[in-house]
Amino acid sequence: MTPCRVAAVIPALNEADSIGLVLADLPRSVVERVVVCDNGSVDATASVARAAGALVVEEPRRGYGAACLKGLAALESDPPDVVLFLDADRSDDAGEAPALLAPILDGTADFVIGSRALGGAEPGSLTPAQRFGNRLAAALLRALYGVPATDLGPFRAIRWESLRALGMRDRDFGWTVEMQVKAARHGLRTLEVPVRYRQRAGNSPSKISGTVKGTILAGTKILGTIAADYLRHGPPRRQP
């Protein structure tokens, strides 16, 4: 494998109960730096993350994409070769990071998505609406963009230069699907690997799927992102 510098970006909102566990699970033998973006927490998320060795940046403007963008900005002065994204609630198993990174490090992929559909989700970790929405969005990505999509999971890794080329803009629920749509348009070598998905740590509900409003907003944004891109640009050009 080619030696690569890997940095993790973890958006976090009121995850004091779980962020320390996530950082402890993350294999630092392969992840050189960790940036936690505190997205307006009112608990001890930031202090717990700092105590666990992460660089903490703040993005008071709420939004998953906004937090990811702020975390990436913190890496601009000394960019890594690869960026790993994962959630702060411990639903992703950070210990599986080497499996996501392996296809990039061995030169066979530019972008790797952890698929909960292939790896299996713990009972109760995904709501029925989430499961349906993921299946529908993945089916659209396969049909319209010709990519091997089964999930829009947040646990993912991508080459830094590839990510820069995508010009990511979404500041809320459309972040993950925007990345997948743009990766298809740019001809990135995209793979999925199976990952486990667990019920979130702590007692608070998910900020998105834990409410009816959040679920509707997220679903509308995800499907709207796919529709808007396809209507504007049509099918992606097939790579030779």
N, C-alpha and C positions, 0 to 999 in steps of 0.2 A: 504494500500500500504506500502511496505517496504521502509523506509527512504533511499534515495540514493543521493549521491553527483553527480551532473551533470555539465559537462563542455562543452562549445560550441567551436568548431574550425571553423573559417571562413577564407578561402583563399580569398585574395583581390588583384586586380591589377587595379590601377587607378579608384577607386570607391569613391573618395572624396565626390561626390554628393549624394551618397546613404548609405555609411557605417554608418553614424550617425543615419539615419532613421532606419536601420536594428537593431542597438543596442538599440535604444529607443523602438522598437517593441518587443524585446526579453523579455519574462516575467522572471524577475530576482527572482521571488518567487520560481521558479523551477530550474533555471540555476544559479549555484553558481559562476562559472568563465567563462570568455570569452577570447579566444586567437584569435587574428586577425593576420594572416600571410601576411605581405606585400611582394608580389611576384615581386618586382622590379618596384613599382609605381614611376611615375615622377610628381605626383600631391600631394595633401595634405592628402592622404588616412591615412597614419600613424598618423599624428598629430590629425586628426579628431577622429580616433578610440581611441587614448589615452585620449583625452578630454572627451570621452563618457564612460571612465572607463574600457576599454579593455586592456589586456596585448598585446603588439605588438611585434612580432618577425619578422625577415627578412629572406627571402629566395630569393637571387638574381637570382638563376637558375630558369628560367621560366618553369612553368608546374603545372597543377592543383594538381596532385599527390604529386609533390615535396613540394608544399605549405602545403598540408594536413599533410605530414610526418613531416615537420618542426614544425607545430603547435602541433602535438602529442608529439614531443620530448620535448616541453616546459612543458608538463604535467608529464613527467616521474618521476620527483623527488617527486611528491605528486599526484599520479594518482587518478582520479575520479572513480566513479562506472560506469558511463555511459558517452559516448561521443555523442554529437549532432553535426552534420555537416549541414551547410547551406551556400548558396551563399551570396556574399556581395552586389549584385546589386538590392536587394529588390524584385526580382521576386518570391522568396519564401516568404510566409507570416510567419514571425517569431512568430507572435502571436498564430500560430497553433502548436507551440512546445509541449504544454501539451498533445495534441492528439497523437503525435508520441511517447512521452515518456510513456504514460499510460500503454501500454501492457508490457513494460519492468518493470516499477515500480510495477505493480501488479503481476509480476512473470509468465506471459503467453507467453513472447517472449524474445529472445536474441537480435534480430535485426529487426528493423522496418524501412520500406521505405515509404516515402511520395509519393503516386502515383498521378501524374497529370492526368493520363488517367482516374482514378476513380473519382477524385475531380473536374476536369475541368480546362482547360487553357483559359485564357483571349484571345480574338482574337488578333492575331499579336504577342503573346508572344512566340510561337513556330513556326519555319519555316516549310513548307511542308516536307523538307528533314529531319528535326529533328523528326517530327511526324512519318514519314515512318521508319526512322532508329530505333526509340524507339520500334515501333511495331514489327519490324523484330527481333531485339535483344531479346525482351521479349518473342517472340514466340520460339526462339531458346532455351532460358533458360527453358521455360516450357517443350519443347519437349525433350531436351537432359538431363536436370537436375531434372525435375519433381518438380520445384518450382512454387509457385503462382505469377509469375511475370507479371506485365502489364507495367512497366516503369523502367527506370534507373535513376530516379530523384535524384538530389544532396542532397535534404532535407531528412536526415535519422538519426537514432539513433542506437547505438549498445553498448552492455556491454563492458567495458574496457578489461576484461579478455578474452572475446570472440574475440575482435579485435586483441589483442596481439597474440592469437593462430593462426590467419589467416596469419600472416607474410606478411603484405602488402608491395609491392615493386614498383608498377607502379608509374612513376613520371610524367605522363601527362594525356592523354585523357582516358586511360583505367582504371583509379582508381575506378570508381563506379562499372563497370561490374566485375572487378577483385574481389571486395568485395563480390558481389552477387554469383559469381562462387565459390569462396572459402568458403563462408558461406554454400552453398549447400554441398560441399565436407566434411565440418566439422560437418554437421548435425545440424546446428544452427536452432533454432525455429524462422522462419522468417515470418513476417506478412507485409502486405501493409495496409496503411490507406489513405483515400482520402485527398488530399490537393489542395488548390487553387494555380494557377500559374499566375503571372501577367507580363505585359511588364516591362522590366528592367527600373529602375529609371535612370535619367541622359540622356545625349545626345549621349554618345558613343555607338557604336554597340557592341554586344557580341564578346568576344575575340575568340570564337570558331565558333558559328553559324552565326556570322555577316559577315563572308567571305566565298567565295567558297572554298578556300584552307583549311580553318579551318574545314569546314563541312566535306570535303573529308578525311582529316587526322583523324578527330575524328571518323568518321564512319569506316574507315579502321582499326583503332586501336581497336575499340570496337569489331567488328566482328572477327578480328584477335586474340584477347585475348580469346574469346570463342572457336574458332576453335583450337588454339594451346593447350589449356588446355584439350579439349575433345580428341583430337588426341593423346595426351601424356598419359592421365589417363583413358580414357573411361568414362562410366557412373558412377556416384557416388554410393557408397554403400548405400542401403536403411537402415535407422535406424530402429531397432526393436521396 
